[in-house]
Amino acid sequence: MATQQDFNEALLKMAILMYRIDGKIRLNEQELLDGMTDSLDWSGANSITAVQNQATADARQAISSNQVEGYLANLKPALLFDKQKALDTARELMQSDGEEAGEERKLYDQLLHLLMAD
């Protein structure tokens, strides 16, 4: 069973993937991610900055190697801890820049299907 900290880490990883998926990082997306990061109750062994840096590298790798679905599937158990917050966060990021990129929509739809399948 996932813990709150497991969820926080998975949420951060999913959010980074969502805002990097279209290859365009906009200021309002970055500000939304920063606000979300600041609001997390972090109690992990690794600092939030270390997890964020690793998640950025992992997201880049998943995108460039076309392994996004597998990356999301690995996050699923922890995201199920609060699937509504995960979906709300993904939707906010997808819509934050005023335009919904096709890649963002596809990722959101994959996430929705993944989390609602249970």
N, C-alpha and C positions, 0 to 999 in steps of 0.2 A: 504494500500500500504506500502510495506516495505521501510525502510530508509537505508542509507548507514551503519549506526551503527547496525541496525538489521541484515543486510547482514554480516557485520564483525563478529558479535557474532555467527551467524549460520555457517559461514565459519570456524571459529575456532573450533566449536563443531564438524563439519563434519570432519575436518582434524584430530582432536584427535581420533575420532572414526575410521577413516581410518588407522591411524598408530598403533592403539591398536588391531584391529580386528583379527590379526593373532597370537596375544599373544607374539610376539617377537618385542621388541623395539630396533631398531638398531640406532647406533650413527648418520648415515647419515639421517635417518628419523627424529630424534630429531633435528638435525641441520637445516633441511629443515623447520620443524615446527617453530623452533625458529626464523629463517629468515623471515618466513611469518608473524609471530606474531609481529616482530619488524617493519615490513613495513606497518602494519595496522594503519590507521588514527583513533585512538581510542577516542571517546567522550562519552563513556557510563557512567552511574551513578555508576556502579561498576567497579573496576579496572580490567584491562586485566588479572592480576594474579588471582583475585577472580573468574572471569568467567572461566579461564583455569582450575583452581582447581575443580570447580563444574562440568565442562564439562568432566573432567577426571573421576570423580566419576560416573557421569551419563552414560558415555560410557561404563565403566566397568559393571554397572548394566544392561544396555541394552544388552550387549554381554552375560553376565552370565545368564540372564533370557530369552534369545532368543527373544528379542524385538527390534532387530536392524531395521527392516522395519518400525515399528511404530515410532521409534526415528527419522529416516530419514524423514518420512512423516511430523513430527512436524517441521522439519527444512525447508521443501520445500517452503513455502510462502516467507521466507526471502532469500533463495538461488536463487529464481527466479529473484531477483533484478539484478543479474549478473551471470546467469547460466553458461556462458562460463568460467568465472574465477573459479567458483566452480568446474566444470568438469576438467579444466586444473590443478587445485590444487590437486584434488583427483588423477589424472593420475600421476602427479609428485611424490606424496607420494607413490603410488603403485609401481612405477618403480625405486624409489630412491635407493633401496638397491641391485639392480641388479637382483633380483629374484621376480617374481610375485606370491605371495602366492594365493592359491585358494580362501581363504576367502577375500583377497583384491580384486580379480577379481570379485567375486560375489557381493561385496559391490559396486564396481564401476559400474557394470552392473545395479544394482538396482537404483543407483543414476542417471545414464544415462536415464533409463526408466522413472523414476519419473520426472525428469526435462524436458525431451523432450516430455512428454505426453501432455503438454499444447501448 
